[in-house]
Amino acid sequence: MILLISGSLRAGSVNAAVIATAAGFAPSTVYGGLDGLPHFNPDRDRDPLPDEVSALRAAIGAADGVLFCTPEYAGGLPGSFKNLLDWTIGGGEMYGKPVAWINASSVAAPTGGADAHESLRKTLTYAGTRIVDDACARIPIPRQAVENGALIDPDLRGRVAVAVRRLVEAAKPAKPGNP
């Protein structure tokens, strides 16, 4: 099972549309608690954890892999999404977990999302995840390619499907006798 996380709180987000589309290509769960997470505070990163943090960590722990899709904001990750990532560090659930991301930034964006891409790589490396580079993708998505909260363009849907399939393959446990 793949955990799908959008880094956007915006209604009608292209990133949320990517996540909704990805959900159709593999057994998955969409995490929807980004807006309810408390501000990260190391003093609160101990038992009993806030309920929202426990739910996030449980979802990560239960997943075989995690796929993120986040916008770039002010040259980096949106604050609410970085807050989510901060909460994942202390629990250890992310350690060794196969992860990937899809960058849906428009080619018209100043950096095309490159700064968010690099910030996410840096944070996920720090968390000890196993980044599946073959599943990470930059797929510029125009707003007109989204309808009813999902991608409608067959080419874009196909590119999302490829990224999801690659993450699913990387997240499969090794067969006995094969490392």
TAPE-V879677 format. One record per pair of residues at least 12 apart in sequence whose C-alpha atoms are under 10 Angstrom apart, sorted by sequence separation. I is the first residue (numbers start at 1). J is the second residue. If there is no record, write none. Layout:
I;J / I;J
//
This chain:
4;16 / 6;18 / 7;19 / 19;31 / 38;50 / 105;117 / 121;133 / 141;153 / 145;157 / 5;18 / 6;19 / 37;50 / 38;51 / 40;53 / 103;116 / 4;18 / 5;19 / 6;20 / 16;30 / 37;51 / 38;52 / 103;117 / 4;19 / 5;20 / 36;51 / 37;52 / 38;53 / 102;117 / 141;156 / 3;19 / 4;20 / 16;32 / 36;52 / 37;53 / 101;117 / 140;156 / 35;52 / 36;53 / 139;156 / 4;22 / 34;52 / 37;55 / 139;157 / 4;23 / 33;52 / 34;53 / 37;56 / 101;120 / 117;136 / 2;22 / 3;23 / 33;53 / 100;120 / 101;121 / 117;137 / 139;159 / 2;23 / 100;121 / 117;138 / 138;159 / 139;160 / 33;55 / 34;56 / 99;121 / 137;159 / 138;160 / 9;32 / 33;56 / 137;160 / 2;26 / 3;27 / 4;28 / 5;29 / 6;30 / 9;33 / 31;55 / 32;56 / 100;124 / 114;138 / 136;160 / 1;26 / 2;27 / 3;28 / 4;29 / 5;30 / 6;31 / 7;32 / 9;34 / 31;56 / 99;124 / 113;138 / 135;160 / 137;162 / 138;163 / 1;27 / 2;28 / 3;29 / 4;30 / 5;31 / 6;32 / 8;34 / 9;35 / 112;138 / 135;161 / 136;162 / 137;163 / 1;28 / 2;29 / 3;30 / 4;31 / 5;32 / 6;33 / 7;34 / 8;35 / 97;124 / 112;139 / 113;140 / 135;162 / 136;163 / 137;164 / 1;29 / 2;30 / 3;31 / 4;32 / 5;33 / 6;34 / 7;35 / 31;59 / 56;84 / 60;88 / 66;94 / 112;140 / 134;162 / 135;163 / 136;164 / 5;34 / 30;59 / 31;60 / 65;94 / 95;124 / 96;125 / 100;129 / 134;163 / 135;164 / 29;59 / 57;87 / 61;91 / 63;93 / 94;124 / 95;125 / 97;127 / 98;128 / 99;129 / 100;130 / 101;131 / 133;163 / 135;165 / 136;166 / 53;84 / 56;87 / 57;88 / 60;91 / 61;92 / 62;93 / 63;94 / 65;96 / 66;97 / 67;98 / 68;99 / 69;100 / 70;101 / 71;102 / 72;103 / 95;126 / 96;127 / 97;128 / 98;129 / 99;130 / 100;131 / 101;132 / 107;138 / 109;140 / 132;163 / 135;166 / 136;167 / 56;88 / 57;89 / 60;92 / 61;93 / 65;97 / 66;98 / 67;99 / 68;100 / 69;101 / 70;102 / 71;103 / 72;104 / 95;127 / 96;128 / 97;129 / 98;130 / 99;131 / 100;132 / 101;133 / 106;138 / 107;139 / 108;140 / 134;166 / 135;167 / 29;62 / 54;87 / 57;90 / 58;91 / 60;93 / 61;94 / 64;97 / 65;98 / 66;99 / 67;100 / 68;101 / 69;102 / 70;103 / 71;104 / 72;105 / 94;127 / 95;128 / 96;129 / 97;130 / 98;131 / 99;132 / 100;133 / 102;135 / 103;136 / 104;137 / 105;138 / 106;139 / 107;140 / 133;166 / 134;167 / 135;168 / 29;63 / 53;87 / 57;91 / 59;93 / 60;94 / 61;95 / 63;97 / 64;98 / 65;99 / 66;100 / 67;101 / 68;102 / 69;103 / 70;104 / 71;105 / 89;123 / 93;127 / 94;128 / 95;129 / 96;130 / 97;131 / 98;132 / 99;133 / 100;134 / 101;135 / 102;136 / 103;137 / 104;138 / 105;139 / 106;140 / 107;141 / 108;142 / 132;166 / 133;167 / 135;169 / 28;63 / 53;88 / 57;92 / 58;93 / 63;98 / 64;99 / 65;100 / 66;101 / 67;102 / 68;103 / 69;104 / 70;105 / 71;106 / 75;110 / 85;120 / 89;124 / 92;127 / 93;128 / 94;129 / 95;130 / 96;131 / 97;132 / 98;133 / 100;135 / 101;136 / 102;137 / 103;138 / 104;139 / 105;140 / 106;141 / 107;142 / 132;167 / 135;170 / 28;64 / 30;66 / 57;93 / 61;97 / 69;105 / 75;111 / 77;113 / 88;124 / 91;127 / 92;128 / 93;129 / 94;130 / 99;135 / 100;136 / 101;137 / 102;138 / 103;139 / 104;140 / 105;141 / 106;142 / 131;167 / 132;168 / 134;170 / 28;65 / 29;66 / 30;67 / 54;91 / 56;93 / 57;94 / 60;97 / 72;109 / 76;113 / 82;119 / 86;123 / 89;126 / 90;127 / 92;129 / 98;135 / 99;136 / 100;137 / 101;138 / 102;139 / 103;140 / 104;141 / 105;142 / 106;143 / 132;169 / 28;66 / 53;91 / 72;110 / 75;113 / 76;114 / 77;115 / 78;116 / 82;120 / 85;123 / 89;127 / 102;140 / 103;141 / 104;142 / 132;170 / 28;67 / 72;111 / 75;114 / 76;115 / 77;116 / 81;120 / 85;124 / 88;127 / 89;128 / 131;170 / 132;171 / 39;79 / 40;80 / 72;112 / 73;113 / 75;115 / 76;116 / 77;117 / 130;170 / 39;80 / 71;112 / 72;113 / 74;115 / 75;116 / 76;117 / 77;118 / 82;123 / 86;127 / 130;171 / 38;80 / 40;82 / 41;83 / 45;87 / 71;113 / 72;114 / 73;115 / 74;116 / 76;118 / 77;119 / 85;127 / 37;80 / 40;83 / 44;87 / 45;88 / 70;113 / 72;115 / 73;116 / 76;119 / 77;120 / 36;80 / 37;81 / 39;83 / 40;84 / 42;86 / 45;89 / 46;90 / 71;115 / 72;116 / 75;119 / 76;120 / 22;67 / 35;80 / 38;83 / 39;84 / 40;85 / 41;86 / 42;87 / 45;90 / 46;91 / 71;116 / 72;117 / 34;80 / 35;81 / 37;83 / 38;84 / 40;86 / 41;87 / 45;91 / 70;116 / 71;117 / 34;81 / 37;84 / 39;86 / 40;87 / 70;117 / 72;119 / 19;67 / 36;84 / 39;87 / 40;88 / 42;90 / 69;117 / 19;68 / 34;83 / 35;84 / 38;87 / 18;68 / 19;69 / 34;84 / 37;87 / 70;120 / 18;69 / 19;70 / 33;84 / 16;68 / 17;69 / 18;70 / 68;120 / 15;68 / 16;69 / 15;69 / 16;70 / 4;59 / 14;69 / 15;70 / 16;71 / 3;59 / 4;60 / 14;70 / 15;71 / 2;59 / 3;60 / 13;70 / 14;71 / 102;159 / 2;60 / 3;61 / 13;71 / 102;160 / 3;62 / 4;63 / 2;62 / 3;63 / 1;62 / 2;63 / 3;64 / 4;65 / 5;66 / 6;67 / 7;68 / 8;69 / 9;70 / 102;163 / 1;63 / 2;64 / 3;65 / 4;66 / 5;67 / 6;68 / 7;69 / 8;70 / 9;71 / 101;163 / 102;164 / 1;64 / 2;65 / 3;66 / 4;67 / 5;68 / 6;69 / 7;70 / 8;71 / 66;129 / 100;163 / 101;164 / 1;65 / 2;66 / 3;67 / 4;68 / 5;69 / 6;70 / 7;71 / 8;72 / 65;129 / 100;164 / 1;66 / 2;67 / 3;68 / 4;69 / 5;70 / 6;71 / 7;72 / 8;73 / 65;130 / 66;131 / 67;132 / 65;131 / 100;166 / 101;167 / 65;132 / 69;136 / 100;167 / 67;135 / 68;136 / 69;137 / 99;167 / 8;77 / 9;78 / 67;136 / 98;167 / 99;168 / 7;77 / 8;78 / 98;168 / 7;78 / 8;79 / 9;80 / 98;169 / 99;170 / 7;79 / 8;80 / 9;81 / 98;170 / 99;171 / 7;80 / 8;81 / 98;171 / 7;81 / 97;171 / 98;172 / 6;81 / 7;82 / 5;81 / 7;84 / 7;85 / 5;84 / 19;102 / 18;102 / 18;103 / 18;104 / 15;102 / 17;104 / 15;103 / 16;104 / 15;104 / 14;104 / 15;105 / 14;105 / 14;106 / 6;101 / 2;98 / 3;99 / 4;100 / 5;101 / 6;102 / 67;163 / 2;99 / 4;101 / 67;164 / 66;164 / 67;167 / 66;167 / 67;168 / 65;167 / 66;168 / 64;167 / 65;168 / 64;168 / 65;169 / 65;170 / 66;171 / 64;170 / 65;171 / 64;171 / 65;172 / 63;171 / 64;172 / 64;173 / 18;139 / 18;141 / 17;141 / 21;146 / 14;140 / 15;141 / 17;143 / 24;150 / 14;141 / 23;150 / 14;142 / 17;145 / 18;146 / 21;149 / 22;150 / 14;143 / 17;146 / 20;149 / 21;150 / 22;151 / 13;143 / 14;144 / 17;147 / 19;149 / 20;150 / 21;151 / 12;143 / 14;145 / 17;148 / 18;149 / 19;150 / 20;151 / 21;152 / 14;146 / 17;149 / 18;150 / 19;151 / 25;157 / 13;146 / 14;147 / 16;149 / 17;150 / 18;151 / 24;157 / 25;158 / 12;146 / 15;149 / 16;150 / 17;151 / 12;147 / 14;149 / 15;150 / 16;151 / 17;152 / 21;156 / 22;157 / 25;160 / 26;161 / 12;148 / 13;149 / 14;150 / 21;157 / 22;158 / 25;161 / 12;149 / 13;150 / 14;151 / 21;158 / 22;159 / 23;160 / 24;161 / 25;162 / 11;149 / 12;150 / 18;156 / 22;160 / 23;161 / 25;163 / 26;164 / 18;157 / 21;160 / 22;161 / 25;164 / 26;165 / 21;161 / 22;162 / 24;164 / 25;165 / 28;168 / 19;160 / 22;163 / 23;164 / 26;167 / 27;168 / 18;160 / 22;164 / 26;168 / 22;165 / 25;168 / 4;164 / 2;164 / 2;167 / 2;168 / 1;168 / 2;171 / 1;171 / 1;172
//
